[in-house]
Amino acid sequence: MAEGRKNGLYSGISEELSALMRTGWADTERHELQPDEQAPYAAARRAALSARFPGERLVVPSGNLKVRSNDDTYPFRPYSGYVHMTGDQARDGALVLEPRADGGHDAYCFQLPRDSRNDDEFWTGAHAELWMGRRHSLAEAERVLGLPCRDVRTAAADLAGGAAVPTRIVRGVDPALEAAVSTDPERDAELEEALSDLRSVKDAWEIGELRKAVDATVRGFTDVVGELSRAVATSERWIEGTFFRRARLEGNAVGYGTICAAGEHATIMHWTDNDGPVRPGELLLLDAGVESRTLYTADVTRTLPIDGTFTPVQRKVYDAVYEAQEAGFAAVKPGAAYRDFHEAAQRHLAARLVEWGFIEGPAERAYELGLQRRFTMAGTGHMLGLDVHDCAQARTEEYVDGALEPGMVLTVEPGLYFQPDDLTVPEEWRGIGVRIEDDLLVTEDGHENLSGGLPRSADEVEAWLSRHAG
């Protein structure tokens, strides 16, 4: 953008250029827009939030652009609590719930309006539409969101002017709005907790979006299997790029940094450099998820023998993880403790590690002492939704210490990781990492594996590779 660039090639704007730029533009106001299909669901979510905080003003910002390098910015991704409560993805916005005397709230959104063509802002300003693309007008945003919309440029003054109203704001999202209001950090944390709590049980619309994300992810994994031979000739980055193409085609992007971990990289839980070789005889651990255009993400992992067939040791590890996942699946049902699936999977892996002589038994003692964690490292799953680790700020008693309910969506992802420098295991086991991860919807009578379209057992995986591997 021209304004503020220290070494720009133009030193100024002539009056003649300014006059030229302000004339000759068509009226592009969109009068045909209808409320987004998510709008009634978002209204119900706001009502639930309102009921938790009678008499208080609530401010939920969307967030701002962040500089990546000089005058470039990172792709914008709004705060998930804002998206959940509005269905909106606009930057520089905020949802406000204004308290009424009856204990309820009136909701409205601050939005950045369209640029006026009566000054130079639309082509020289920090948010110039001519550079960054058309935004909704306030009237358009009102129709789409089903909410009154106000100019965000007055938000700081408007909110500061209501200092007598007890206010909570989500902190760490919009520094300017945060500075404009007088709030208590501990009470603000309770607002963020509530926003996370309210995402734990997905409504019908959200479940539909998660299905789309998972289905696209299944197709992305199939794409990767079809291009494994090219990855062998190049690197892990070919796999990353192959999956990313599907994510951009069918969704917004990937929901998190894709893990393409071949060989001993599979023992690194969050390997995202994705720059290593892909060699026959080794395993490829692919952990990836498509984020839908409404920002709901899948999170799936498969571990594949690169040349199509597991070695005996690889299969032994894979079968143990598969059996642990089966045990975890059996524990996912309404009314079960959230921790049950984790404990079932970890107990199974502890027993296998004792059987193999890698940790001291008996198995129950090993599990109680957490000895299996040397090789399992992480928990066995997490909530899934707008964030890959959804509901992360929810109250502990409502999350890990709570019970499963129909409409919850979670991952079940046991793994075993034998580090390349671990002298406590035989050499042929070192550098093997296996994880199998699926996305489960809790139903009225059990669960549904949303990612069940992908093979899971060792035999199924080998047959899949035989059919599709290029």
C-alpha positions as CSV (number, residue, x, y, z in Angstrom):
1,M,0.0,0.0,0.0
2,A,1.2,3.5,-0.8
3,E,0.5,5.2,2.5
4,G,3.4,5.0,5.0
5,R,5.8,3.2,2.8
6,K,9.2,4.7,3.5
7,N,10.8,3.9,0.1
8,G,7.8,4.1,-2.2
9,L,8.4,5.2,-5.7
10,Y,5.7,7.9,-5.6
11,S,6.4,10.9,-3.4
12,G,2.8,12.2,-3.3
13,I,-0.6,12.5,-4.8
14,S,-1.5,15.3,-7.2
15,E,-4.8,17.0,-6.8
16,E,-5.6,15.9,-10.4
17,L,-4.9,12.3,-9.6
18,S,-7.0,12.5,-6.4
19,A,-9.9,13.9,-8.4
20,L,-9.5,11.3,-11.1
21,M,-9.5,8.4,-8.5
22,R,-12.8,9.7,-6.9
23,T,-14.9,9.7,-10.0
24,G,-16.4,7.1,-12.4
25,W,-17.2,4.3,-10.0
26,A,-20.4,2.2,-10.2
27,D,-22.8,1.6,-7.3
28,T,-22.0,-2.0,-6.2
29,E,-24.2,-2.2,-3.1
30,R,-25.5,-5.8,-2.9
31,H,-29.2,-5.8,-2.1
32,E,-29.9,-9.4,-2.9
33,L,-28.0,-10.8,0.1
34,Q,-29.8,-13.2,2.4
35,P,-29.0,-14.2,6.0
36,D,-26.3,-16.8,6.2
37,E,-27.6,-20.3,6.9
38,Q,-25.6,-20.3,10.2
39,A,-27.3,-17.1,11.4
40,P,-30.1,-18.8,13.5
41,Y,-27.6,-21.2,15.0
42,A,-25.4,-18.3,16.0
43,A,-28.4,-16.5,17.5
44,A,-29.1,-19.5,19.7
45,R,-25.4,-19.6,20.8
46,R,-25.6,-15.9,21.7
47,A,-28.7,-16.5,23.8
48,A,-26.8,-19.3,25.7
49,L,-23.9,-16.9,26.4
50,S,-26.3,-14.1,27.4
51,A,-27.9,-16.4,30.0
52,R,-24.6,-16.9,31.7
53,F,-23.8,-13.1,32.3
54,P,-27.0,-11.2,33.0
55,G,-26.5,-7.4,33.5
56,E,-23.0,-7.4,32.0
57,R,-21.7,-6.1,28.7
58,L,-19.7,-8.7,26.8
59,V,-17.2,-7.9,24.1
60,V,-15.9,-10.6,21.8
61,P,-13.4,-9.2,19.2
62,S,-12.6,-10.9,15.9
63,G,-8.9,-9.8,15.9
64,N,-6.6,-7.9,13.6
65,L,-4.1,-8.5,10.8
66,K,-0.6,-9.3,12.0
67,V,2.5,-8.2,10.2
68,R,4.5,-11.0,8.6
69,S,7.3,-9.0,7.0
70,N,7.4,-5.3,6.6
71,D,4.1,-4.4,4.9
72,D,2.9,-8.0,4.3
73,T,0.6,-9.7,6.7
74,Y,-0.2,-13.3,7.7
75,P,-3.5,-14.7,6.4
76,F,-6.2,-13.6,8.7
77,R,-7.9,-16.1,10.9
78,P,-10.6,-14.6,13.3
79,Y,-10.9,-15.6,17.0
80,S,-12.9,-18.8,17.2
81,G,-15.2,-17.5,19.9
82,Y,-16.2,-14.6,17.6
83,V,-16.8,-16.9,14.7
84,H,-19.0,-19.3,16.8
85,M,-21.1,-16.4,18.1
86,T,-21.6,-14.6,14.8
87,G,-20.7,-16.9,11.8
88,D,-18.6,-14.0,10.7
89,Q,-15.0,-14.0,9.5
90,A,-14.3,-10.3,9.2
91,R,-11.2,-8.8,10.7
92,D,-11.2,-5.7,13.0
93,G,-14.7,-6.5,14.2
94,A,-16.3,-7.2,17.5
95,L,-19.5,-8.7,18.9
96,V,-21.1,-6.8,21.7
97,L,-23.8,-8.1,24.0
98,E,-25.4,-5.0,25.7
99,P,-27.3,-5.8,28.9
100,R,-31.0,-5.0,29.1
101,A,-33.0,-4.3,32.3
102,D,-34.8,-7.7,32.0
103,G,-31.5,-9.5,32.3
104,G,-31.1,-10.3,28.6
105,H,-28.9,-8.7,26.0
106,D,-29.1,-6.8,22.8
107,A,-26.4,-8.0,20.4
108,Y,-24.7,-6.0,17.7
109,C,-21.5,-6.2,15.7
110,F,-18.8,-3.6,15.1
111,Q,-17.5,-4.0,11.5
112,L,-15.1,-2.2,9.3
113,P,-17.3,-0.6,6.6
114,R,-16.6,-0.1,3.0
115,D,-14.3,2.7,2.0
116,S,-15.8,5.9,0.7
117,R,-14.9,6.9,-2.8
118,N,-15.1,10.6,-1.7
119,D,-11.6,10.6,-0.3
120,D,-8.3,8.8,-1.0
121,E,-8.7,6.2,1.7
122,F,-10.1,3.5,-0.5
123,W,-6.8,3.3,-2.5
124,T,-4.1,4.6,-0.1
125,G,-5.3,3.7,3.4
126,A,-4.1,1.0,5.7
127,H,-7.2,-1.2,4.8
128,A,-7.7,0.1,1.3
129,E,-10.3,-2.0,-0.5
130,L,-8.6,-1.4,-3.9
131,W,-5.5,-3.3,-2.5
132,M,-7.1,-5.8,-0.2
133,G,-10.5,-6.6,-1.8
134,R,-14.1,-5.6,-1.3
135,R,-15.7,-5.7,2.1
136,H,-19.4,-5.9,3.1
137,S,-21.1,-2.6,3.7
138,L,-22.7,-2.3,7.1
139,A,-26.1,-2.8,5.6
140,E,-24.9,-5.9,3.8
141,A,-23.3,-7.3,6.9
142,E,-26.5,-6.8,8.8
143,R,-28.4,-8.8,6.2
144,V,-25.9,-11.7,6.2
145,L,-25.4,-11.9,10.0
146,G,-28.9,-11.0,11.1
147,L,-27.3,-8.5,13.5
148,P,-27.2,-4.7,13.7
149,C,-23.8,-3.5,12.6
150,R,-21.9,-0.4,13.6
151,D,-18.7,1.3,12.4
152,V,-15.8,-0.2,14.2
153,R,-13.8,3.0,14.0
154,T,-16.0,4.4,16.8
155,A,-15.9,1.3,18.9
156,A,-13.2,2.4,21.3
157,A,-15.0,5.6,22.1
158,D,-18.4,4.0,22.3
159,L,-17.2,1.3,24.7
160,A,-15.2,3.7,26.8
161,G,-18.3,5.9,27.0
162,G,-20.2,3.1,28.8
163,A,-17.7,2.8,31.6
164,A,-20.5,2.5,34.2
165,V,-21.7,-0.8,32.6
166,P,-20.0,-3.9,34.1
167,T,-18.0,-5.2,31.1
168,R,-16.0,-8.3,30.2
169,I,-13.8,-8.7,27.1
170,V,-11.8,-11.5,25.6
171,R,-8.2,-10.5,26.2
172,G,-5.3,-11.0,23.8
173,V,-7.3,-10.6,20.6
174,D,-7.7,-6.8,20.0
175,P,-5.3,-4.6,22.0
176,A,-7.0,-1.4,21.0
177,L,-10.5,-2.5,22.2
178,E,-9.0,-4.1,25.3
179,A,-7.3,-0.7,26.2
180,A,-10.7,1.1,25.7
181,V,-12.6,-0.7,28.4
182,S,-12.1,-1.1,32.1
183,T,-12.3,-4.8,33.1
184,D,-11.0,-7.3,35.5
185,P,-8.6,-10.0,34.0
186,E,-10.0,-12.8,36.2
187,R,-13.6,-12.0,35.2
188,D,-12.5,-11.7,31.6
189,A,-11.1,-15.2,31.8
190,E,-14.5,-16.5,32.8
191,L,-15.9,-15.1,29.6
192,E,-13.3,-17.0,27.5
193,E,-14.1,-20.1,29.6
194,A,-17.8,-19.7,28.8
195,L,-17.1,-19.3,25.1
196,S,-15.1,-22.5,25.1
197,D,-17.7,-24.4,27.2
198,L,-20.4,-23.5,24.7
199,R,-18.5,-25.1,21.8
200,S,-18.3,-28.5,23.5
201,V,-21.6,-29.8,22.2
202,K,-22.0,-29.1,18.4
203,D,-25.3,-28.2,16.9
204,A,-26.6,-29.8,13.7
205,W,-25.1,-27.2,11.5
206,E,-21.6,-27.5,13.0
207,I,-21.7,-31.3,12.7
208,G,-22.5,-30.9,9.0
209,E,-19.5,-28.6,8.6
210,L,-17.3,-31.1,10.4
211,R,-18.5,-33.8,8.0
212,K,-17.5,-31.7,5.1
213,A,-14.0,-31.1,6.6
214,V,-13.5,-34.8,7.3
215,D,-14.7,-35.9,3.9
216,A,-12.3,-33.5,2.2
217,T,-9.5,-34.8,4.4
218,V,-10.3,-38.4,3.4
219,R,-9.9,-37.3,-0.2
220,G,-6.7,-35.5,0.7
221,F,-5.2,-38.6,2.2
222,T,-6.2,-40.6,-1.0
223,D,-4.4,-37.9,-3.1
224,V,-1.2,-38.5,-1.0
225,V,-1.3,-42.2,-1.4
226,G,-1.6,-41.8,-5.2
227,E,1.6,-39.6,-5.2
228,L,3.8,-41.6,-2.8
229,S,6.2,-42.5,-5.6
230,R,6.8,-38.8,-6.4
231,A,7.5,-38.1,-2.7
232,V,10.1,-40.8,-2.8
233,A,11.8,-39.0,-5.6
234,T,11.5,-35.6,-3.8
235,S,10.8,-35.2,-0.1
236,E,8.1,-34.8,2.6
237,R,7.3,-31.5,1.1
238,W,5.7,-33.2,-1.9
239,I,3.3,-34.8,0.5
240,E,2.6,-31.6,2.3
241,G,1.9,-29.8,-1.0
242,T,-0.3,-32.6,-2.3
243,F,-2.6,-32.5,0.8
244,F,-2.6,-28.6,0.8
245,R,-3.9,-28.6,-2.8
246,R,-7.0,-30.5,-1.6
247,A,-7.4,-28.3,1.4
248,R,-7.4,-25.1,-0.7
249,L,-9.6,-26.6,-3.3
250,E,-12.4,-27.8,-1.0
251,G,-11.8,-25.7,2.1
252,N,-10.2,-22.6,3.5
253,A,-6.8,-24.1,4.1
254,V,-5.3,-26.7,6.4
255,G,-6.7,-26.6,10.0
256,Y,-3.2,-26.7,11.5
257,G,0.4,-27.3,10.4
258,T,0.5,-30.5,8.5
259,I,2.8,-33.2,9.9
260,C,4.5,-35.2,7.1
261,A,6.9,-37.3,9.0
262,A,8.9,-40.0,7.2
263,G,11.3,-42.4,8.8
264,E,12.6,-41.3,12.2
265,H,10.8,-38.0,11.9
266,A,7.6,-40.0,12.8
267,T,8.9,-40.1,16.3
268,I,8.7,-36.3,16.6
269,M,5.2,-35.4,17.8
270,H,4.9,-32.1,16.0
271,W,7.3,-32.4,13.0
272,T,6.3,-29.6,10.6
273,D,9.5,-28.9,8.8
274,N,8.5,-31.5,6.3
275,D,11.8,-31.4,4.5
276,G,13.2,-34.9,5.0
277,P,13.6,-37.8,2.6
278,V,10.9,-40.4,1.9
279,R,12.6,-43.8,1.7
280,P,11.2,-47.2,0.8
281,G,11.2,-49.6,3.8
282,E,10.4,-46.8,6.3
283,L,7.0,-45.5,7.5
284,L,5.3,-42.2,6.7
285,L,3.2,-40.6,9.5
286,L,0.8,-38.1,8.0
287,D,-1.3,-36.0,10.4
288,A,-3.4,-33.5,8.5
289,G,-6.8,-31.9,8.4
290,V,-8.8,-29.8,5.9
291,E,-10.3,-26.6,7.5
292,S,-13.8,-25.9,5.9
293,R,-14.6,-22.6,4.5
294,T,-16.5,-21.9,7.7
295,L,-13.3,-22.7,9.7
296,Y,-14.3,-26.1,11.1
297,T,-11.3,-28.5,10.9
298,A,-10.7,-32.3,10.7
299,D,-7.7,-33.9,12.4
300,V,-6.7,-37.3,11.0
301,T,-3.5,-39.4,11.1
302,R,-2.5,-42.5,9.2
303,T,0.9,-44.2,9.3
304,L,1.8,-45.9,6.0
305,P,4.6,-48.2,4.9
306,I,6.2,-46.2,2.1
307,D,6.9,-49.2,-0.1
308,G,3.4,-50.7,0.5
309,T,4.2,-53.4,3.1
310,F,4.9,-53.3,6.8
311,T,8.1,-55.0,8.1
312,P,7.4,-57.5,10.9
313,V,8.5,-55.0,13.6
314,Q,6.6,-52.2,12.0
315,R,3.5,-54.3,11.9
316,K,3.9,-55.4,15.5
317,V,4.0,-51.7,16.6
318,Y,1.1,-50.8,14.2
319,D,-1.1,-53.6,15.4
320,A,-0.6,-52.6,19.1
321,V,-1.6,-49.0,18.3
322,Y,-4.6,-50.2,16.2
323,E,-5.8,-52.4,19.1
324,A,-5.3,-49.5,21.5
325,Q,-7.4,-47.3,19.3
326,E,-10.1,-50.0,19.2
327,A,-10.1,-50.0,23.0
328,G,-10.5,-46.2,23.0
329,F,-13.3,-46.3,20.5
330,A,-15.2,-48.7,22.7
331,A,-15.2,-46.2,25.5
332,V,-16.7,-43.3,23.5
333,K,-20.4,-43.2,24.3
334,P,-22.8,-40.8,26.1
335,G,-22.4,-40.8,29.8
336,A,-18.9,-42.1,29.8
337,A,-16.2,-40.1,31.6
338,Y,-14.3,-38.0,29.1
339,R,-11.0,-39.7,30.3
340,D,-12.3,-43.2,29.7
341,F,-11.1,-43.5,26.0
342,H,-7.7,-42.2,27.0
343,E,-7.3,-44.6,29.9
344,A,-8.5,-47.6,27.9
345,A,-6.0,-46.9,25.1
346,Q,-3.1,-46.2,27.4
347,R,-3.7,-49.3,29.5
348,H,-3.5,-51.4,26.4
349,L,-0.3,-49.8,25.3
350,A,1.2,-50.2,28.8
351,A,0.4,-53.9,28.6
352,R,2.1,-54.3,25.3
353,L,5.2,-52.5,26.4
354,V,5.4,-54.7,29.5
355,E,4.9,-57.8,27.3
356,W,7.8,-56.7,25.0
357,G,10.0,-56.0,28.0
358,F,10.4,-52.3,27.5
359,I,9.0,-51.2,30.8
360,E,8.7,-53.1,34.1
361,G,5.4,-54.7,35.0
362,P,2.9,-55.7,36.0
363,A,0.9,-53.7,33.4
364,E,-1.5,-52.0,35.8
365,R,1.4,-50.8,38.0
366,A,3.2,-49.6,34.9
367,Y,0.1,-47.7,33.9
368,E,-0.5,-46.2,37.3
369,L,3.1,-44.9,37.3
370,G,2.8,-43.6,33.8
371,L,5.8,-45.6,32.6
372,Q,4.3,-46.1,29.1
373,R,4.6,-42.3,28.6
374,R,8.2,-42.7,27.6
375,F,6.9,-44.3,24.4
376,T,3.3,-42.9,24.1
377,M,4.3,-39.3,25.0
378,A,0.9,-37.6,24.5
379,G,-2.7,-37.9,25.6
380,T,-5.0,-40.0,23.4
381,G,-7.2,-37.3,22.0
382,H,-9.0,-33.9,22.4
383,M,-12.1,-32.0,21.4
384,L,-12.4,-30.9,17.8
385,G,-14.3,-28.1,16.1
386,L,-13.4,-24.6,15.1
387,D,-10.0,-25.2,16.6
388,V,-8.0,-28.4,16.1
389,H,-7.8,-28.5,19.9
390,D,-11.2,-27.1,20.5
391,C,-12.7,-25.8,23.8
392,A,-9.1,-25.5,25.1
393,Q,-10.1,-22.8,27.7
394,A,-13.2,-24.6,28.9
395,R,-13.6,-25.3,32.6
396,T,-11.7,-28.5,33.6
397,E,-14.8,-29.9,35.3
398,E,-16.7,-29.5,32.0
399,Y,-13.9,-30.9,29.8
400,V,-11.4,-33.5,31.0
401,D,-13.2,-34.1,34.2
402,G,-16.6,-34.1,32.6
403,A,-18.7,-36.7,30.8
404,L,-19.4,-37.3,27.1
405,E,-22.6,-36.0,25.6
406,P,-24.3,-36.5,22.2
407,G,-23.0,-33.9,19.8
408,M,-19.4,-33.8,21.1
409,V,-16.7,-34.4,18.6
410,L,-13.3,-35.7,19.6
411,T,-10.2,-37.4,18.3
412,V,-8.9,-40.8,19.4
413,E,-5.2,-41.0,18.5
414,P,-3.0,-43.4,20.4
415,G,0.6,-43.7,19.3
416,L,3.9,-45.4,20.0
417,Y,7.2,-43.6,19.3
418,F,10.6,-45.3,19.6
419,Q,13.2,-42.6,19.4
420,P,16.3,-43.2,17.2
421,D,18.7,-42.8,20.1
422,D,16.7,-44.8,22.7
423,L,19.1,-47.5,23.9
424,T,16.4,-49.2,26.0
425,V,14.8,-50.9,23.0
426,P,16.4,-53.2,20.3
427,E,18.0,-51.4,17.4
428,E,15.4,-52.5,14.9
429,W,12.7,-50.7,16.9
430,R,14.5,-47.4,17.0
431,G,13.1,-44.7,14.7
432,I,9.7,-46.2,14.4
433,G,6.7,-43.9,15.1
434,V,3.1,-45.0,14.6
435,R,-0.1,-43.0,15.3
436,I,-3.6,-43.7,14.1
437,E,-6.1,-40.9,14.6
438,D,-9.8,-40.6,13.8
439,D,-12.6,-38.1,14.4
440,L,-15.5,-39.4,16.4
441,L,-19.0,-37.9,16.9
442,V,-20.7,-38.9,20.1
443,T,-24.2,-40.1,19.3
444,E,-27.3,-41.0,21.4
445,D,-26.3,-44.7,21.5
446,G,-22.5,-44.6,21.0
447,H,-20.4,-42.9,18.4
448,E,-19.9,-42.5,14.7
449,N,-16.4,-42.5,13.2
450,L,-16.6,-39.5,10.8
451,S,-13.2,-40.5,9.2
452,G,-14.1,-44.1,8.8
453,G,-13.8,-43.8,5.1
454,L,-10.0,-44.3,5.5
455,P,-8.5,-47.8,6.1
456,R,-7.2,-48.4,9.6
457,S,-6.0,-52.0,10.1
458,A,-2.6,-53.0,8.8
459,D,-4.1,-55.3,6.2
460,E,-6.5,-52.6,5.0
461,V,-3.7,-50.1,4.8
462,E,-1.6,-52.4,2.7
463,A,-4.5,-53.2,0.4
464,W,-5.3,-49.5,0.0
465,L,-1.7,-48.7,-1.0
466,S,-1.7,-51.6,-3.4
467,R,-4.8,-50.1,-5.1
468,H,-3.9,-46.5,-5.2
469,A,-0.2,-45.9,-4.7
470,G,1.5,-44.3,-7.7
